[in-house]
Amino acid sequence: MAWEAKVTSTTAPMSPAELDPELACPIAPVVDIVFSRWTTPILWALHEYGRQRFVELERRLATITPKVLTQRLRQLERDGLVVRTYHAEVPPRVEYEISELGRSLAPLFATLAEWSATNLDLVDRARRDYDARQRGTGRR
């Protein structure tokens, strides 16, 4: 109890940046938008292969469920990264394409691809070394 009183009496109040993760890390909102599950593969497919229908995207991203693909496409459209075009035909046709805003992420993806090619082997090695050390100490 005495320790708690000492800590609270000598600790300065937290600044707004310490309380709000978006202020502490200004790229956090971008990471939430761009790197949520399935967003990057969808954007990559639209960037690489151009305008596609739902079923084409579904085939390219073989392990995504239709429900999740629908949810992610709606969110990407809401965020302005994807453009949805409805064609009033019989049967109706809907196409998706990456927007100019989405295309502006290309340099970021290129940088990440380069980083991956250069560093993923090092990450894999670090993981193996770490796991070996943990087995050696009996920690899991």
SULDARA-V294047 format. One line per field, one symbol per residue. psi: psi as a letter, one per 20 degrees, with the letter a starting at -180 (. if undefined). A space follows every 50 residues. Layout:
BEGIN
psi: ???
END
This chain:
BEGIN
psi: ghgghgghhipqqqrhhhhohhhhniighgghghjqpigghgggghghia pqrghgghghmhjqqhggggggggghghijiqppppomroqqppqqqprg gghiighghgghgggghhihhhggghgggghghghhijq.
END
